[in-house]
């Protein structure tokens, strides 16, 4: 709960904290906050929305953004629908983070350097592992 409150406070103060996030992550946060504000609502965190972790083993911060953890008090969620919520992965490099993966999921579980996405009945439908700047999906697709 404490971490959700802290992240909620960070979202509320995102312009002041923009330097703490890579520009791409700051832009993603700003987009969600703006959509919520335009709907007349207030943004809050209801779960693990944004995780900072070294996924590909290069010693740099990478980010997993799971929109299931972002809530707005009014209006429809920006990146959620009947197929689940968007899960995005950004690999860090230099002064920014680049998007390497985005998919809808009912549930996202991060196990070390492996991301499991469930799309139906809780069974992992897509498994993504990360190495050397690449996202490698269980269906063979590579994003390098």
N, C-alpha and C positions, 0 to 999 in steps of 0.2 A: 504494500500500500504506500509506504514511504517513497519508493522509487517512482510509482505512478504519480504521486503528488509532485515530486520534484520535476518529472518530465512535463507535467501539466503546467507548472510554473514556468518552465523553460519555453513552452509553446506560447504562453501568454506574453513572454518577454522576448520572443524570437528576434525582433529587429535589433534589440540591444545585444543579443547573443549570437548574431549572425556570424561573427568572426570565429566563434567556437566550432562551427560546423563547416565542412567544405561547402563552397558555393552551391553545388548541385543539391546537396541535402537541404541547405537553407532555402533554396527555391521550392523544393518539394513541400517543406513545412509551411512556407508562406502561401503556397497555392491552396493547401487544405484549410488553413486558417481563414484565408480570404473567402473561400467558398462558404464556409460556415458563417462567417460574419455577414455575407451578402444574403444568407437565408434568415438572418436575424437571430442567429444562435451563438452559443459560446462553445469553444472547443474544449474537449477534455480527453484524457487518456483512460481507457478501460482495460488495459492489458499490455502485453509487450508490443508496443507500436514500433519503436526504433531501437535496434540493438547495434552496438558498436563492438566488433569482434574482428580479429585477423583471420579471415576465412581461407585465404590462399597461401598462407605461410610466408609472406614476403616481409613481415614485420611492420606493415602499415595497417592503419585502421580501415576496415571495411564496414559496410552497413547493411542491415536487413530491415526493411520497412514493411510492416504488416498492417495494412489498413483495417484489419479486424479490431485493432487496439485503439483506433481513433474514432471518437464520437463527437457529434455536434448535437446540441440541445434542441435544434430545430432543423427541419429540412432533411432530405435524403442524403445518405453517405455519398461522398464524391466518387470513391473507387470501390464500391461494393454493390452487389446485385444478387440475383437468384443463383448465380454460379459460385458465389463466395466473395471474398475480398481480395484485392490485388496484393500480392507479395512481390516486392522489388528488392533486388540485390545490387549494391553499388560497390565496386572494388576501388580502393584508395590508390592514389598514385600522384606524386607531386603535391600540388596544392588543392586538388579537387578529387572527386570520386566519379567514376564513370559507370553508367548503368550497364549491367551484363545479363540481367535476367528479370523478367516480369511475367507473372502468371496469376490467374484466379485460383483461389483455394478455399475450401471450407475450414481447413486447419493447416497450420504450418508448424513443423517441429524442427528445431535446429539441434543436431547432434554432432558436436565438434565442427568439422568442415563439411558436413553433409546436411542438406536441407531436404526434408520430406514434406511433400504437399499432398494432402488428402482432398479429393474432390467429391467423393461419394462414400457413404457408409464408413467413414473413418479409416479406410485402407489407403496407404500411400499410392497415389497415382503417378506422381512424378518424383524422382529422387535426383537431386542435383549435388554434385561434389565440386569442390573448388580447388584449383591448383595453378600455380604460376600465372596468375592473371586471367584464368579461364573459368568459365562455368561449363560443366559437362553434364548434360541431362541423361537420364536413364534411357531415353529414346535415341541417344547418339548425337543429338545436336550439341555443338560446341560454340561458345561465344568467347572469342579471344581478341 
